[in-house]
């Protein structure tokens, strides 16, 4: 059998750097006080439904349909999503 993914609208932010100002923007995206994201020397660790995953600079952080967060490599993100006009 073949299946097709349901069209859904997601929210995402790209991890552009590990500078403090960008990390503050990421923290606002996931929610202030949310301990699901931890900064490490070469990226951020994200507690996902499948366990802890690492996001590197350039990766996207996606907010899932259940409010969970997970990283996505930019090439996969570009193949899977397109930006909506606001």
N, CA, C and O atoms as a Maestro MAE file, in Angstrom:
{
 s_m_m2io_version
 :::
 2.0.0
}

f_m_ct {
 s_m_title
 :::
 protein
 m_atom[344] {
  # First column is atom index #
  i_m_mmod_type
  r_m_x_coord
  r_m_y_coord
  r_m_z_coord
  i_m_residue_number
  s_m_chain_name
  s_m_pdb_residue_name
  s_m_pdb_atom_name
  i_m_atomic_number
  :::
  1 25 0.837 -1.178 0.000 1 A "UNK " " N  " 7
  2 3 0.000 0.000 0.000 1 A "UNK " " CA " 6
  3 2 0.885 1.246 0.000 1 A "UNK " " C  " 6
  4 15 2.017 1.220 0.483 1 A "UNK " " O  " 8
  5 25 0.360 2.311 -0.537 2 A "UNK " " N  " 7
  6 3 1.051 3.590 -0.531 2 A "UNK " " CA " 6
  7 2 0.269 4.568 0.327 2 A "UNK " " C  " 6
  8 15 -0.958 4.502 0.397 2 A "UNK " " O  " 8
  9 25 0.978 5.470 0.976 3 A "UNK " " N  " 7
  10 3 0.364 6.479 1.823 3 A "UNK " " CA " 6
  11 2 0.920 7.849 1.454 3 A "UNK " " C  " 6
  12 15 2.033 7.969 0.941 3 A "UNK " " O  " 8
  13 25 0.125 8.871 1.725 4 A "UNK " " N  " 7
  14 3 0.560 10.237 1.490 4 A "UNK " " CA " 6
  15 2 0.442 11.011 2.794 4 A "UNK " " C  " 6
  16 15 -0.548 10.883 3.515 4 A "UNK " " O  " 8
  17 25 1.444 11.806 3.086 5 A "UNK " " N  " 7
  18 3 1.436 12.600 4.309 5 A "UNK " " CA " 6
  19 2 0.367 13.677 4.217 5 A "UNK " " C  " 6
  20 15 0.233 14.339 3.187 5 A "UNK " " O  " 8
  21 25 -0.398 13.853 5.297 6 A "UNK " " N  " 7
  22 3 -1.428 14.886 5.342 6 A "UNK " " CA " 6
  23 2 -0.786 16.263 5.307 6 A "UNK " " C  " 6
  24 15 0.239 16.487 5.951 6 A "UNK " " O  " 8
  25 25 -1.374 17.180 4.567 7 A "UNK " " N  " 7
  26 3 -0.808 18.541 4.571 7 A "UNK " " CA " 6
  27 2 -1.092 19.225 5.907 7 A "UNK " " C  " 6
  28 15 -2.241 19.326 6.339 7 A "UNK " " O  " 8
  29 25 -0.036 19.686 6.542 8 A "UNK " " N  " 7
  30 3 -0.170 20.407 7.807 8 A "UNK " " CA " 6
  31 2 0.722 21.638 7.760 8 A "UNK " " C  " 6
  32 15 1.710 21.668 7.026 8 A "UNK " " O  " 8
  33 25 0.380 22.635 8.528 9 A "UNK " " N  " 7
  34 3 1.201 23.826 8.650 9 A "UNK " " CA " 6
  35 2 2.039 23.680 9.918 9 A "UNK " " C  " 6
  36 15 1.519 23.364 10.988 9 A "UNK " " O  " 8
  37 25 3.335 23.914 9.781 10 A "UNK " " N  " 7
  38 3 4.239 23.799 10.929 10 A "UNK " " CA " 6
  39 2 4.890 25.137 11.203 10 A "UNK " " C  " 6
  40 15 4.893 26.028 10.354 10 A "UNK " " O  " 8
  41 25 5.437 25.266 12.392 11 A "UNK " " N  " 7
  42 3 6.270 26.410 12.739 11 A "UNK " " CA " 6
  43 2 7.696 25.884 12.851 11 A "UNK " " C  " 6
  44 15 7.921 24.781 13.348 11 A "UNK " " O  " 8
  45 25 8.659 26.681 12.386 12 A "UNK " " N  " 7
  46 3 10.057 26.263 12.451 12 A "UNK " " CA " 6
  47 2 10.957 27.484 12.551 12 A "UNK " " C  " 6
  48 15 10.575 28.593 12.178 12 A "UNK " " O  " 8
  49 25 12.150 27.256 13.059 13 A "UNK " " N  " 7
  50 3 13.178 28.282 13.120 13 A "UNK " " CA " 6
  51 2 14.483 27.620 12.710 13 A "UNK " " C  " 6
  52 15 14.736 26.468 13.060 13 A "UNK " " O  " 8
  53 25 15.308 28.344 11.971 14 A "UNK " " N  " 7
  54 3 16.596 27.798 11.574 14 A "UNK " " CA " 6
  55 2 17.654 28.216 12.585 14 A "UNK " " C  " 6
  56 15 17.747 29.387 12.954 14 A "UNK " " O  " 8
  57 25 18.449 27.252 13.027 15 A "UNK " " N  " 7
  58 3 19.547 27.523 13.952 15 A "UNK " " CA " 6
  59 2 20.673 28.158 13.138 15 A "UNK " " C  " 6
  60 15 21.458 27.462 12.495 15 A "UNK " " O  " 8
  61 25 20.739 29.482 13.175 16 A "UNK " " N  " 7
  62 3 21.686 30.207 12.332 16 A "UNK " " CA " 6
  63 2 23.047 30.382 12.972 16 A "UNK " " C  " 6
  64 15 24.049 30.508 12.267 16 A "UNK " " O  " 8
  65 25 23.104 30.392 14.280 17 A "UNK " " N  " 7
  66 3 24.378 30.529 14.980 17 A "UNK " " CA " 6
  67 2 24.184 30.099 16.430 17 A "UNK " " C  " 6
  68 15 23.070 29.819 16.874 17 A "UNK " " O  " 8
  69 25 25.293 30.055 17.148 18 A "UNK " " N  " 7
  70 3 25.225 29.740 18.577 18 A "UNK " " CA " 6
  71 2 25.467 30.985 19.412 18 A "UNK " " C  " 6
  72 15 25.770 30.895 20.602 18 A "UNK " " O  " 8
  73 25 25.333 32.160 18.780 19 A "UNK " " N  " 7
  74 3 25.494 33.415 19.494 19 A "UNK " " CA " 6
  75 2 24.321 33.616 20.455 19 A "UNK " " C  " 6
  76 15 23.220 33.117 20.222 19 A "UNK " " O  " 8
  77 25 24.570 34.336 21.512 20 A "UNK " " N  " 7
  78 3 23.585 34.515 22.574 20 A "UNK " " CA " 6
  79 2 22.267 35.077 22.053 20 A "UNK " " C  " 6
  80 15 21.203 34.590 22.434 20 A "UNK " " O  " 8
  81 25 22.315 36.094 21.188 21 A "UNK " " N  " 7
  82 3 21.062 36.695 20.700 21 A "UNK " " CA " 6
  83 2 20.226 35.697 19.920 21 A "UNK " " C  " 6
  84 15 19.003 35.678 20.060 21 A "UNK " " O  " 8
  85 25 20.862 34.864 19.101 22 A "UNK " " N  " 7
  86 3 20.092 33.872 18.349 22 A "UNK " " CA " 6
  87 2 19.570 32.774 19.273 22 A "UNK " " C  " 6
  88 15 18.452 32.293 19.091 22 A "UNK " " O  " 8
  89 25 20.357 32.380 20.244 23 A "UNK " " N  " 7
  90 3 19.895 31.365 21.194 23 A "UNK " " CA " 6
  91 2 18.706 31.875 22.009 23 A "UNK " " C  " 6
  92 15 17.824 31.100 22.379 23 A "UNK " " O  " 8
  93 25 18.687 33.184 22.288 24 A "UNK " " N  " 7
  94 3 17.530 33.768 22.982 24 A "UNK " " CA " 6
  95 2 16.294 33.689 22.091 24 A "UNK " " C  " 6
  96 15 15.197 33.424 22.584 24 A "UNK " " O  " 8
  97 25 16.454 33.916 20.780 25 A "UNK " " N  " 7
  98 3 15.341 33.793 19.843 25 A "UNK " " CA " 6
  99 2 14.832 32.347 19.797 25 A "UNK " " C  " 6
  100 15 13.624 32.110 19.756 25 A "UNK " " O  " 8
  101 25 15.750 31.396 19.803 26 A "UNK " " N  " 7
  102 3 15.376 29.983 19.839 26 A "UNK " " CA " 6
  103 2 14.622 29.663 21.121 26 A "UNK " " C  " 6
  104 15 13.619 28.950 21.092 26 A "UNK " " O  " 8
  105 25 15.101 30.186 22.248 27 A "UNK " " N  " 7
  106 3 14.441 29.943 23.533 27 A "UNK " " CA " 6
  107 2 13.025 30.512 23.537 27 A "UNK " " C  " 6
  108 15 12.120 29.906 24.111 27 A "UNK " " O  " 8
  109 25 12.821 31.669 22.903 28 A "UNK " " N  " 7
  110 3 11.470 32.230 22.796 28 A "UNK " " CA " 6
  111 2 10.593 31.347 21.931 28 A "UNK " " C  " 6
  112 15 9.405 31.192 22.214 28 A "UNK " " O  " 8
  113 25 11.160 30.760 20.874 29 A "UNK " " N  " 7
  114 3 10.404 29.888 19.977 29 A "UNK " " CA " 6
  115 2 9.909 28.642 20.707 29 A "UNK " " C  " 6
  116 15 8.749 28.255 20.563 29 A "UNK " " O  " 8
  117 25 10.784 28.018 21.487 30 A "UNK " " N  " 7
  118 3 10.392 26.788 22.184 30 A "UNK " " CA " 6
  119 2 9.673 27.072 23.491 30 A "UNK " " C  " 6
  120 15 9.050 26.175 24.059 30 A "UNK " " O  " 8
  121 25 9.751 28.310 23.979 31 A "UNK " " N  " 7
  122 3 9.079 28.671 25.224 31 A "UNK " " CA " 6
  123 2 10.077 28.906 26.331 31 A "UNK " " C  " 6
  124 15 10.867 28.024 26.668 31 A "UNK " " O  " 8
  125 25 10.042 30.080 26.887 32 A "UNK " " N  " 7
  126 3 10.938 30.423 27.987 32 A "UNK " " CA " 6
  127 2 10.710 29.430 29.124 32 A "UNK " " C  " 6
  128 15 9.571 29.132 29.483 32 A "UNK " " O  " 8
  129 25 11.784 28.934 29.670 33 A "UNK " " N  " 7
  130 3 11.675 27.968 30.764 33 A "UNK " " CA " 6
  131 2 11.534 26.532 30.285 33 A "UNK " " C  " 6
  132 15 11.504 25.610 31.100 33 A "UNK " " O  " 8
  133 25 11.446 26.328 28.962 34 A "UNK " " N  " 7
  134 3 11.353 24.980 28.419 34 A "UNK " " CA " 6
  135 2 12.722 24.324 28.518 34 A "UNK " " C  " 6
  136 15 13.684 24.816 27.929 34 A "UNK " " O  " 8
  137 25 12.823 23.229 29.249 35 A "UNK " " N  " 7
  138 3 14.117 22.565 29.418 35 A "UNK " " CA " 6
  139 2 14.333 21.468 28.384 35 A "UNK " " C  " 6
  140 15 15.193 20.607 28.568 35 A "UNK " " O  " 8
  141 25 13.556 21.489 27.289 36 A "UNK " " N  " 7
  142 3 13.718 20.498 26.236 36 A "UNK " " CA " 6
  143 2 14.859 20.822 25.286 36 A "UNK " " C  " 6
  144 15 15.204 19.996 24.440 36 A "UNK " " O  " 8
  145 25 15.458 22.012 25.405 37 A "UNK " " N  " 7
  146 3 16.562 22.415 24.539 37 A "UNK " " CA " 6
  147 2 17.748 22.806 25.410 37 A "UNK " " C  " 6
  148 15 17.628 23.647 26.301 37 A "UNK " " O  " 8
  149 25 18.891 22.189 25.143 38 A "UNK " " N  " 7
  150 3 20.109 22.443 25.907 38 A "UNK " " CA " 6
  151 2 21.231 22.800 24.944 38 A "UNK " " C  " 6
  152 15 21.490 22.056 23.997 38 A "UNK " " O  " 8
  153 25 21.893 23.914 25.167 39 A "UNK " " N  " 7
  154 3 22.993 24.347 24.311 39 A "UNK " " CA " 6
  155 2 24.258 23.574 24.659 39 A "UNK " " C  " 6
  156 15 24.611 23.430 25.830 39 A "UNK " " O  " 8
  157 25 24.938 23.076 23.619 40 A "UNK " " N  " 7
  158 3 26.247 22.440 23.785 40 A "UNK " " CA " 6
  159 2 27.234 23.203 22.896 40 A "UNK " " C  " 6
  160 15 26.832 24.114 22.172 40 A "UNK " " O  " 8
  161 25 28.498 22.848 22.943 41 A "UNK " " N  " 7
  162 3 29.527 23.639 22.255 41 A "UNK " " CA " 6
  163 2 29.344 23.720 20.741 41 A "UNK " " C  " 6
  164 15 29.740 24.716 20.134 41 A "UNK " " O  " 8
  165 25 28.761 22.706 20.121 42 A "UNK " " N  " 7
  166 3 28.647 22.689 18.664 42 A "UNK " " CA " 6
  167 2 27.212 22.535 18.168 42 A "UNK " " C  " 6
  168 15 26.989 22.056 17.057 42 A "UNK " " O  " 8
  169 25 26.241 22.937 18.983 43 A "UNK " " N  " 7
  170 3 24.841 22.841 18.577 43 A "UNK " " CA " 6
  171 2 23.917 22.907 19.775 43 A "UNK " " C  " 6
  172 15 24.277 23.433 20.828 43 A "UNK " " O  " 8
  173 25 22.727 22.368 19.603 44 A "UNK " " N  " 7
  174 3 21.781 22.279 20.705 44 A "UNK " " CA " 6
  175 2 21.229 20.851 20.763 44 A "UNK " " C  " 6
  176 15 21.060 20.192 19.737 44 A "UNK " " O  " 8
  177 25 20.957 20.396 21.970 45 A "UNK " " N  " 7
  178 3 20.331 19.097 22.179 45 A "UNK " " CA " 6
  179 2 18.849 19.328 22.423 45 A "UNK " " C  " 6
  180 15 18.463 20.209 23.191 45 A "UNK " " O  " 8
  181 25 18.028 18.529 21.762 46 A "UNK " " N  " 7
  182 3 16.580 18.687 21.863 46 A "UNK " " CA " 6
  183 2 15.980 17.368 22.322 46 A "UNK " " C  " 6
  184 15 16.234 16.321 21.726 46 A "UNK " " O  " 8
  185 25 15.185 17.422 23.382 47 A "UNK " " N  " 7
  186 3 14.458 16.239 23.829 47 A "UNK " " CA " 6
  187 2 13.228 16.087 22.944 47 A "UNK " " C  " 6
  188 15 12.317 16.913 22.988 47 A "UNK " " O  " 8
  189 25 13.207 15.023 22.139 48 A "UNK " " N  " 7
  190 3 12.107 14.763 21.213 48 A "UNK " " CA " 6
  191 2 11.306 13.566 21.711 48 A "UNK " " C  " 6
  192 15 11.655 12.946 22.715 48 A "UNK " " O  " 8
  193 25 10.237 13.251 21.002 49 A "UNK " " N  " 7
  194 3 9.445 12.073 21.353 49 A "UNK " " CA " 6
  195 2 10.244 10.788 21.142 49 A "UNK " " C  " 6
  196 15 9.930 9.760 21.742 49 A "UNK " " O  " 8
  197 25 11.277 10.837 20.293 50 A "UNK " " N  " 7
  198 3 12.106 9.666 20.008 50 A "UNK " " CA " 6
  199 2 13.404 9.651 20.807 50 A "UNK " " C  " 6
  200 15 14.239 8.772 20.593 50 A "UNK " " O  " 8
  201 25 13.593 10.597 21.719 51 A "UNK " " N  " 7
  202 3 14.823 10.685 22.497 51 A "UNK " " CA " 6
  203 2 15.545 11.989 22.214 51 A "UNK " " C  " 6
  204 15 15.013 12.856 21.520 51 A "UNK " " O  " 8
  205 25 16.745 12.135 22.743 52 A "UNK " " N  " 7
  206 3 17.516 13.359 22.572 52 A "UNK " " CA " 6
  207 2 18.193 13.366 21.202 52 A "UNK " " C  " 6
  208 15 18.851 12.400 20.814 52 A "UNK " " O  " 8
  209 25 18.017 14.484 20.469 53 A "UNK " " N  " 7
  210 3 18.622 14.642 19.154 53 A "UNK " " CA " 6
  211 2 19.400 15.950 19.132 53 A "UNK " " C  " 6
  212 15 19.048 16.904 19.827 53 A "UNK " " O  " 8
  213 25 20.463 15.988 18.328 54 A "UNK " " N  " 7
  214 3 21.303 17.178 18.242 54 A "UNK " " CA " 6
  215 2 20.976 17.955 16.970 54 A "UNK " " C  " 6
  216 15 20.824 17.372 15.897 54 A "UNK " " O  " 8
  217 25 20.868 19.281 17.104 55 A "UNK " " N  " 7
  218 3 20.714 20.184 15.970 55 A "UNK " " CA " 6
  219 2 21.993 20.996 15.852 55 A "UNK " " C  " 6
  220 15 22.470 21.566 16.833 55 A "UNK " " O  " 8
  221 25 22.545 21.046 14.643 56 A "UNK " " N  " 7
  222 3 23.742 21.820 14.365 56 A "UNK " " CA " 6
  223 2 23.343 23.133 13.705 56 A "UNK " " C  " 6
  224 15 22.204 23.297 13.268 56 A "UNK " " O  " 8
  225 25 24.289 24.069 13.635 57 A "UNK " " N  " 7
  226 3 24.034 25.329 12.950 57 A "UNK " " CA " 6
  227 2 23.606 25.010 11.514 57 A "UNK " " C  " 6
  228 15 24.242 24.204 10.834 57 A "UNK " " O  " 8
  229 25 22.530 25.645 11.063 58 A "UNK " " N  " 7
  230 3 21.974 25.403 9.736 58 A "UNK " " CA " 6
  231 2 20.753 24.512 9.763 58 A "UNK " " C  " 6
  232 15 19.928 24.577 8.852 58 A "UNK " " O  " 8
  233 25 20.612 23.679 10.785 59 A "UNK " " N  " 7
  234 3 19.443 22.811 10.905 59 A "UNK " " CA " 6
  235 2 18.210 23.629 11.285 59 A "UNK " " C  " 6
  236 15 18.325 24.719 11.846 59 A "UNK " " O  " 8
  237 25 17.048 23.099 10.980 60 A "UNK " " N  " 7
  238 3 15.794 23.712 11.374 60 A "UNK " " CA " 6
  239 2 15.276 23.023 12.628 60 A "UNK " " C  " 6
  240 15 15.438 21.813 12.790 60 A "UNK " " O  " 8
  241 25 14.652 23.793 13.514 61 A "UNK " " N  " 7
  242 3 13.958 23.253 14.679 61 A "UNK " " CA " 6
  243 2 12.472 23.381 14.366 61 A "UNK " " C  " 6
  244 15 11.961 24.484 14.173 61 A "UNK " " O  " 8
  245 25 11.789 22.246 14.318 62 A "UNK " " N  " 7
  246 3 10.377 22.206 13.941 62 A "UNK " " CA " 6
  247 2 9.515 21.965 15.170 62 A "UNK " " C  " 6
  248 15 9.839 21.138 16.023 62 A "UNK " " O  " 8
  249 25 8.411 22.701 15.244 63 A "UNK " " N  " 7
  250 3 7.403 22.437 16.277 63 A "UNK " " CA " 6
  251 2 6.369 21.518 15.657 63 A "UNK " " C  " 6
  252 15 5.693 21.892 14.698 63 A "UNK " " O  " 8
  253 25 6.244 20.323 16.200 64 A "UNK " " N  " 7
  254 3 5.336 19.313 15.666 64 A "UNK " " CA " 6
  255 2 3.888 19.561 16.031 64 A "UNK " " C  " 6
  256 15 3.567 20.498 16.763 64 A "UNK " " O  " 8
  257 25 3.022 18.713 15.513 65 A "UNK " " N  " 7
  258 3 1.580 18.904 15.697 65 A "UNK " " CA " 6
  259 2 1.116 18.637 17.126 65 A "UNK " " C  " 6
  260 15 0.004 19.012 17.496 65 A "UNK " " O  " 8
  261 25 1.963 17.988 17.936 66 A "UNK " " N  " 7
  262 3 1.629 17.760 19.344 66 A "UNK " " CA " 6
  263 2 2.363 18.731 20.258 66 A "UNK " " C  " 6
  264 15 2.375 18.555 21.476 66 A "UNK " " O  " 8
  265 25 2.984 19.773 19.662 67 A "UNK " " N  " 7
  266 3 3.719 20.753 20.453 67 A "UNK " " CA " 6
  267 2 5.140 20.337 20.767 67 A "UNK " " C  " 6
  268 15 5.850 21.036 21.490 67 A "UNK " " O  " 8
  269 25 5.560 19.206 20.231 68 A "UNK " " N  " 7
  270 3 6.923 18.725 20.449 68 A "UNK " " CA " 6
  271 2 7.883 19.426 19.486 68 A "UNK " " C  " 6
  272 15 7.452 20.004 18.488 68 A "UNK " " O  " 8
  273 25 9.171 19.374 19.784 69 A "UNK " " N  " 7
  274 3 10.191 19.986 18.942 69 A "UNK " " CA " 6
  275 2 11.163 18.923 18.475 69 A "UNK " " C  " 6
  276 15 11.459 17.975 19.201 69 A "UNK " " O  " 8
  277 25 11.655 19.088 17.261 70 A "UNK " " N  " 7
  278 3 12.660 18.176 16.746 70 A "UNK " " CA " 6
  279 2 13.466 18.855 15.645 70 A "UNK " " C  " 6
  280 15 12.959 19.744 14.961 70 A "UNK " " O  " 8
  281 25 14.740 18.432 15.468 71 A "UNK " " N  " 7
  282 3 15.581 19.039 14.441 71 A "UNK " " CA " 6
  283 2 15.362 18.392 13.077 71 A "UNK " " C  " 6
  284 15 14.906 17.253 12.971 71 A "UNK " " O  " 8
  285 25 15.702 19.158 12.031 72 A "UNK " " N  " 7
  286 3 15.591 18.667 10.663 72 A "UNK " " CA " 6
  287 2 16.730 19.276 9.849 72 A "UNK " " C  " 6
  288 15 16.949 20.486 9.899 72 A "UNK " " O  " 8
  289 25 17.453 18.447 9.103 73 A "UNK " " N  " 7
  290 3 18.537 18.929 8.254 73 A "UNK " " CA " 6
  291 2 17.953 19.817 7.154 73 A "UNK " " C  " 6
  292 15 16.844 19.566 6.680 73 A "UNK " " O  " 8
  293 25 18.694 20.856 6.744 74 A "UNK " " N  " 7
  294 3 18.162 21.817 5.774 74 A "UNK " " CA " 6
  295 2 17.752 21.204 4.437 74 A "UNK " " C  " 6
  296 15 16.764 21.645 3.848 74 A "UNK " " O  " 8
  297 25 18.477 20.205 3.941 75 A "UNK " " N  " 7
  298 3 18.106 19.615 2.652 75 A "UNK " " CA " 6
  299 2 16.776 18.869 2.739 75 A "UNK " " C  " 6
  300 15 15.970 18.939 1.812 75 A "UNK " " O  " 8
  301 25 16.542 18.169 3.822 76 A "UNK " " N  " 7
  302 3 15.266 17.468 4.027 76 A "UNK " " CA " 6
  303 2 14.149 18.483 4.241 76 A "UNK " " C  " 6
  304 15 13.042 18.310 3.731 76 A "UNK " " O  " 8
  305 25 14.439 19.539 4.992 77 A "UNK " " N  " 7
  306 3 13.436 20.581 5.233 77 A "UNK " " CA " 6
  307 2 12.988 21.200 3.916 77 A "UNK " " C  " 6
  308 15 11.791 21.369 3.688 77 A "UNK " " O  " 8
  309 25 13.941 21.540 3.044 78 A "UNK " " N  " 7
  310 3 13.612 22.169 1.761 78 A "UNK " " CA " 6
  311 2 12.806 21.237 0.859 78 A "UNK " " C  " 6
  312 15 11.964 21.705 0.092 78 A "UNK " " O  " 8
  313 25 13.048 19.926 0.936 79 A "UNK " " N  " 7
  314 3 12.278 18.966 0.143 79 A "UNK " " CA " 6
  315 2 10.868 18.755 0.691 79 A "UNK " " C  " 6
  316 15 9.953 18.404 -0.054 79 A "UNK " " O  " 8
  317 25 10.699 18.970 2.000 80 A "UNK " " N  " 7
  318 3 9.435 18.642 2.659 80 A "UNK " " CA " 6
  319 2 8.496 19.833 2.851 80 A "UNK " " C  " 6
  320 15 7.281 19.648 2.930 80 A "UNK " " O  " 8
  321 25 9.038 21.052 2.929 81 A "UNK " " N  " 7
  322 3 8.229 22.208 3.284 81 A "UNK " " CA " 6
  323 2 8.475 23.371 2.336 81 A "UNK " " C  " 6
  324 15 9.522 23.454 1.695 81 A "UNK " " O  " 8
  325 25 7.514 24.254 2.258 82 A "UNK " " N  " 7
  326 3 7.696 25.522 1.553 82 A "UNK " " CA " 6
  327 2 7.138 26.616 2.440 82 A "UNK " " C  " 6
  328 15 6.226 26.386 3.234 82 A "UNK " " O  " 8
  329 25 7.698 27.814 2.295 83 A "UNK " " N  " 7
  330 3 7.325 28.931 3.150 83 A "UNK " " CA " 6
  331 2 5.981 29.499 2.715 83 A "UNK " " C  " 6
  332 15 5.757 29.740 1.529 83 A "UNK " " O  " 8
  333 25 5.093 29.711 3.671 84 A "UNK " " N  " 7
  334 3 3.793 30.317 3.392 84 A "UNK " " CA " 6
  335 2 3.905 31.832 3.397 84 A "UNK " " C  " 6
  336 15 4.685 32.404 4.158 84 A "UNK " " O  " 8
  337 25 3.135 32.467 2.555 85 A "UNK " " N  " 7
  338 3 3.081 33.927 2.584 85 A "UNK " " CA " 6
  339 2 2.239 34.352 3.768 85 A "UNK " " C  " 6
  340 15 1.162 33.806 4.010 85 A "UNK " " O  " 8
  341 25 2.737 35.325 4.501 86 A "UNK " " N  " 7
  342 3 2.027 35.768 5.721 86 A "UNK " " CA " 6
  343 2 1.026 36.835 5.415 86 A "UNK " " C  " 6
  344 15 0.344 37.319 6.318 86 A "UNK " " O  " 8
  :::
 }
 m_bond[343] {
  # First column is bond index #
  i_m_from
  i_m_to
  i_m_order
  :::
  1 1 2 1
  2 2 3 1
  3 3 4 2
  4 3 5 1
  5 5 6 1
  6 6 7 1
  7 7 8 2
  8 7 9 1
  9 9 10 1
  10 10 11 1
  11 11 12 2
  12 11 13 1
  13 13 14 1
  14 14 15 1
  15 15 16 2
  16 15 17 1
  17 17 18 1
  18 18 19 1
  19 19 20 2
  20 19 21 1
  21 21 22 1
  22 22 23 1
  23 23 24 2
  24 23 25 1
  25 25 26 1
  26 26 27 1
  27 27 28 2
  28 27 29 1
  29 29 30 1
  30 30 31 1
  31 31 32 2
  32 31 33 1
  33 33 34 1
  34 34 35 1
  35 35 36 2
  36 35 37 1
  37 37 38 1
  38 38 39 1
  39 39 40 2
  40 39 41 1
  41 41 42 1
  42 42 43 1
  43 43 44 2
  44 43 45 1
  45 45 46 1
  46 46 47 1
  47 47 48 2
  48 47 49 1
  49 49 50 1
  50 50 51 1
  51 51 52 2
  52 51 53 1
  53 53 54 1
  54 54 55 1
  55 55 56 2
  56 55 57 1
  57 57 58 1
  58 58 59 1
  59 59 60 2
  60 59 61 1
  61 61 62 1
  62 62 63 1
  63 63 64 2
  64 63 65 1
  65 65 66 1
  66 66 67 1
  67 67 68 2
  68 67 69 1
  69 69 70 1
  70 70 71 1
  71 71 72 2
  72 71 73 1
  73 73 74 1
  74 74 75 1
  75 75 76 2
  76 75 77 1
  77 77 78 1
  78 78 79 1
  79 79 80 2
  80 79 81 1
  81 81 82 1
  82 82 83 1
  83 83 84 2
  84 83 85 1
  85 85 86 1
  86 86 87 1
  87 87 88 2
  88 87 89 1
  89 89 90 1
  90 90 91 1
  91 91 92 2
  92 91 93 1
  93 93 94 1
  94 94 95 1
  95 95 96 2
  96 95 97 1
  97 97 98 1
  98 98 99 1
  99 99 100 2
  100 99 101 1
  101 101 102 1
  102 102 103 1
  103 103 104 2
  104 103 105 1
  105 105 106 1
  106 106 107 1
  107 107 108 2
  108 107 109 1
  109 109 110 1
  110 110 111 1
  111 111 112 2
  112 111 113 1
  113 113 114 1
  114 114 115 1
  115 115 116 2
  116 115 117 1
  117 117 118 1
  118 118 119 1
  119 119 120 2
  120 119 121 1
  121 121 122 1
  122 122 123 1
  123 123 124 2
  124 123 125 1
  125 125 126 1
  126 126 127 1
  127 127 128 2
  128 127 129 1
  129 129 130 1
  130 130 131 1
  131 131 132 2
  132 131 133 1
  133 133 134 1
  134 134 135 1
  135 135 136 2
  136 135 137 1
  137 137 138 1
  138 138 139 1
  139 139 140 2
  140 139 141 1
  141 141 142 1
  142 142 143 1
  143 143 144 2
  144 143 145 1
  145 145 146 1
  146 146 147 1
  147 147 148 2
  148 147 149 1
  149 149 150 1
  150 150 151 1
  151 151 152 2
  152 151 153 1
  153 153 154 1
  154 154 155 1
  155 155 156 2
  156 155 157 1
  157 157 158 1
  158 158 159 1
  159 159 160 2
  160 159 161 1
  161 161 162 1
  162 162 163 1
  163 163 164 2
  164 163 165 1
  165 165 166 1
  166 166 167 1
  167 167 168 2
  168 167 169 1
  169 169 170 1
  170 170 171 1
  171 171 172 2
  172 171 173 1
  173 173 174 1
  174 174 175 1
  175 175 176 2
  176 175 177 1
  177 177 178 1
  178 178 179 1
  179 179 180 2
  180 179 181 1
  181 181 182 1
  182 182 183 1
  183 183 184 2
  184 183 185 1
  185 185 186 1
  186 186 187 1
  187 187 188 2
  188 187 189 1
  189 189 190 1
  190 190 191 1
  191 191 192 2
  192 191 193 1
  193 193 194 1
  194 194 195 1
  195 195 196 2
  196 195 197 1
  197 197 198 1
  198 198 199 1
  199 199 200 2
  200 199 201 1
  201 201 202 1
  202 202 203 1
  203 203 204 2
  204 203 205 1
  205 205 206 1
  206 206 207 1
  207 207 208 2
  208 207 209 1
  209 209 210 1
  210 210 211 1
  211 211 212 2
  212 211 213 1
  213 213 214 1
  214 214 215 1
  215 215 216 2
  216 215 217 1
  217 217 218 1
  218 218 219 1
  219 219 220 2
  220 219 221 1
  221 221 222 1
  222 222 223 1
  223 223 224 2
  224 223 225 1
  225 225 226 1
  226 226 227 1
  227 227 228 2
  228 227 229 1
  229 229 230 1
  230 230 231 1
  231 231 232 2
  232 231 233 1
  233 233 234 1
  234 234 235 1
  235 235 236 2
  236 235 237 1
  237 237 238 1
  238 238 239 1
  239 239 240 2
  240 239 241 1
  241 241 242 1
  242 242 243 1
  243 243 244 2
  244 243 245 1
  245 245 246 1
  246 246 247 1
  247 247 248 2
  248 247 249 1
  249 249 250 1
  250 250 251 1
  251 251 252 2
  252 251 253 1
  253 253 254 1
  254 254 255 1
  255 255 256 2
  256 255 257 1
  257 257 258 1
  258 258 259 1
  259 259 260 2
  260 259 261 1
  261 261 262 1
  262 262 263 1
  263 263 264 2
  264 263 265 1
  265 265 266 1
  266 266 267 1
  267 267 268 2
  268 267 269 1
  269 269 270 1
  270 270 271 1
  271 271 272 2
  272 271 273 1
  273 273 274 1
  274 274 275 1
  275 275 276 2
  276 275 277 1
  277 277 278 1
  278 278 279 1
  279 279 280 2
  280 279 281 1
  281 281 282 1
  282 282 283 1
  283 283 284 2
  284 283 285 1
  285 285 286 1
  286 286 287 1
  287 287 288 2
  288 287 289 1
  289 289 290 1
  290 290 291 1
  291 291 292 2
  292 291 293 1
  293 293 294 1
  294 294 295 1
  295 295 296 2
  296 295 297 1
  297 297 298 1
  298 298 299 1
  299 299 300 2
  300 299 301 1
  301 301 302 1
  302 302 303 1
  303 303 304 2
  304 303 305 1
  305 305 306 1
  306 306 307 1
  307 307 308 2
  308 307 309 1
  309 309 310 1
  310 310 311 1
  311 311 312 2
  312 311 313 1
  313 313 314 1
  314 314 315 1
  315 315 316 2
  316 315 317 1
  317 317 318 1
  318 318 319 1
  319 319 320 2
  320 319 321 1
  321 321 322 1
  322 322 323 1
  323 323 324 2
  324 323 325 1
  325 325 326 1
  326 326 327 1
  327 327 328 2
  328 327 329 1
  329 329 330 1
  330 330 331 1
  331 331 332 2
  332 331 333 1
  333 333 334 1
  334 334 335 1
  335 335 336 2
  336 335 337 1
  337 337 338 1
  338 338 339 1
  339 339 340 2
  340 339 341 1
  341 341 342 1
  342 342 343 1
  343 343 344 2
  :::
 }
}
